[in-house]
Amino acid sequence: MSRPVAVITGGSSGIGRGLVMKYAQEGYAVVFTGRNEKRMMEVEDELKRAGNEDYLALRLDAASKEANQELINKTIETFGQMDVLVCNAGVSMRALFRDLDLDVFEQVMKINFYGALYATKFALPHILKSKGSIIGVSSINGWRGTPARTAYTASKFAMQGFYEALRTEVMKQGVHVMVVCPSFTGTNIRNNALSTDGTAQGESPRDESKMMSTDEVAVKIFKAMKRKKRDRIFTIYGWLTIFLNKWMPGQMDKLVYNVMKKEPGSPFG
């Protein structure tokens, strides 16, 4: 296999779809996962229209240990190597912790954190061999918790801590580990955010049209990977949030509360 190979979880929509198209455009063979068959087929059609034939689309559950093992096995069986793993699959939620079913909390952790952990565990021997890159798509919520998003925040803090520790383990072995935090991006993640009982929220509480596009985020992630960046925060809003949270955390508690309370349909009432 002459082409480098990129594996992207959650590649059927949003940032994942943008990443699939960007890596294919840059000459990579791409393997991507998703759960929605219609969206998977749409990405396949988009790849074909762009003249890309070196791809593998796998309808798998990102939260499943066995599915992640299958993902890596089929990648190696098909292409013989693996150069990039992007753990992008994720789900959000919006509900006060006191009202949230614990099953929903666990579901968010399984998809966002354990899904990344499983994929990384099975991919690591091949990434070590290729001296490639592992990329975790996190969130500003991995730096600063927000009310009504306790499970999402916990999953992103866990992801960032895991990758920080792993980065230190493999830094002498030529493997690049990067965590990216796109901040608000125009995707369907807020429409599909889980409510108290696990049903989808439906309507996004934010104006998606004013956010960074998924294609813009994909380009930034690819450029950051090529430069072997450690962490990437893509917006001034994100940097400002992290900076203020470090130096004035008490005031940030009040500010974040007030901002989240003003969201349409806020569970704070």
N, C-alpha and C positions, 0 to 999 in steps of 0.2 A: 504494500500500500504506500503510494508516494505522497498522498495528501495527508496533512495532519487531521486528526479526528477530534471533534468537539461533541460532548454529551451535555444536553441541556434538559433539565427536568422542568415540567410545567411549560412546555414549549408550544402549546396550542393556542395561546392568546396572550395579550398584554406584553410585558417586557420579554417574556420567553419567546413569543413569536418574533419580536424584533431581533432578539439574539440569534435565533435560528437563521433568519434571512441575512443578518450581518455576517455571521461566520461563514455561511455558504458563499456569500459575495466575496469574501476574502480568501476563498479557495479551500476551505475546510470541508471534509465530509462531516455531515451532521447527523446526530442521533438525538431524537427528541421524544419526550413523553407527554401524555395528557390523558384526560378521562373522557372528554367530550368528543365522540367520534366525528360529528359534523365539523367541529373546529379543526380536528386533526386533518381531515380530508381537505379542508380549505387551505391549510398551510402546505400540504403536499402539492396541491394544485398551483399554489404560488411559487413553490420551488421549481416545479416543472416548467412553468411559464418563463421563469428566469434562466432556464437551461441547466438546472442543477439536478443531476441524477444520482449522485452519491449521497444518499440519505437513508435513514431507517426511522420509521415512525412506530412507536410502541405505545399501545393503550394500556397503561399501567397505573396502579395506585401508588402515589409517592410516599404514602405513610406505611407501606408494607415492606417488611424486611425481605421477604421472599421475592417481591416484585423488583426491588432494587438489585438483588443478586442476579435476577434474570436480565435486568437492564444491562449490567456490566458484562455478563456472560455473552449475551447476544451481540453486544458491541464488539467484543474481541473475536467472536466467531465470524462476524461479518467483515470486519475491517482489519483485524489482526493487531491493532494498537489503540491507544487512547492518549490524547495529548492535553485535553482540557475537559474539566468537569465544572459545569455551572449549576449549582443548586439553587434553583429559582422557584420551584413549586411552593406555593404558600396560600394560606387563607387568613382572612382577617375576622374580627368579631367586634361587636359593639353592644355591651350590656353591663350593668353594674354587677360587680362581683357577688354581692349579696343575693342577686336574682339569678345568677348564672348556674345552669346545670353543670355539675362537675364533669359529666360526659363530654360536654362541649369544650370545656377547658382542656381535657385530655386529647380531644380530637385536634384542636389547634396545635398543641405540643407535638402530636404524632406527625402531622403533616409538615409543619414549619421546622421543627428541630430534629425529631427522630428521622424524618425523611432525608434531611441533609446528612445526618450522622451515618445512616445506613449506606447511602450512595457513596459517601466518602470512604467508608470502611472498605467496601468491595472494590472501589476504583483505585485506592492508594497504591497497591503493588504495581499497577500498570502506569500510574502517574510517576511513581518513583523511577520506573524503567525508562520512561520517555523524558524525565526531568521536565514535566509539564506544569500546568497551572490548575489550582482548585479555587473556585470563586463562589463565595456565598453571597446571595442577594438578601441583604438585611433591610434595615429601616432606621430612621432617626429614633424610632421606638426602642432600638437596641442601645441607645445612649441615654434616652430620657423617657421614663414611663409616662403614660397618659391615662387618665381615669376613663373607665368604661371600656378599656382595652387591656385589661390585666393579663389575659391569656396570650394575646398577641405580643405584648411587651415582654412577658416572661420567655416566650419562644425566641424572640430576637436577642435578648440578653444572653440566653443560653447558647445560641448559635455563635455569637461573637466571642464569647468566652472559650468555646470549643475550638474555634479556628485560631484564636490567639495562641492557645496552648499547642495546637498541632503545628502551627507555623514555626514555633520555637523548636519543636522536635525535629522537623525536616529541613530546617534552614541550611544545614551543612550538606544536604544531599541533593541540592539543585532544584528542589521543588518550590514553586511560587504559590503562596496562599494569600488571597486577597478577599476582603470583605467590602462590599459596596452598599451605600445607603442612598438610594435615589431621592428620598423625600417624596412629596406628593407627585404622583405620575398619573396621567390619564389612562387608567386601566379599568377593568370591571371588578377589581378586588373589593371596592367598597359596596358595589351592588350585591356581591355574593357574600359579604360579611355575615357571620353567624350572629343570630340574636340569642336571647336567653335560653331557648329550647333547641337551638341548632338549625332553625329554619333561616333561609337567606333573608337579609335585610330588605333587598329589592331596590329601593331608591338610594342613590348616593347622597350623603348630606353635604357634599361639596360640589363646586362648579368645576367639572372635569375639563372643560374647554380651556381653562386658564392654567392648566398644569403642563409640565414638561411632557412631550410625547414619548411613547414607548420606543420609537425609532431613535430619537435623540439619546435616550438613556442607553440603548444598545450600543450606539457608536461610542459613547463615553466609557462604557464598560470595556469594550474591545480595546480602545486606546490605552486605558489604564492597565489592562493585562499586558499589552505589548511593552509598556514601560515598567512592568513588574512593581506596580504600586502595592503598598501594604493595606491601606484603607483609603476609600474615596467617598467623600461627601459631595454631592453634585449641585447643591444650591446654597446661596448665601443664607437663606432661611435655616437650613440645616446646620451650617457652621455657627450661626448666631445662637441657635437653640443649645447646642453643645457647650459653647463658650459661656453663656449666661448660666446654664445649669451647673457648671463647674464653680463659678465664682459667686453666684447668688442663688443657691438652690431654694432657700425659703421663699424668696420673691417669685421664683419660677413656679413653685407649687401653686401659688395664687394665680399667676398669669395663665398657666396651663389650664387650671380649673375654669377660669372665666372664659377662655377661648373655647374650650370643649362644651361648656354649658350653652354657648350661643349657637352651636350647630343645630340646623333644622332637625327636629325630631329627637333632640338630645334626651337621654334617659334621666337626666337631672331634673327634667320638667321645667 
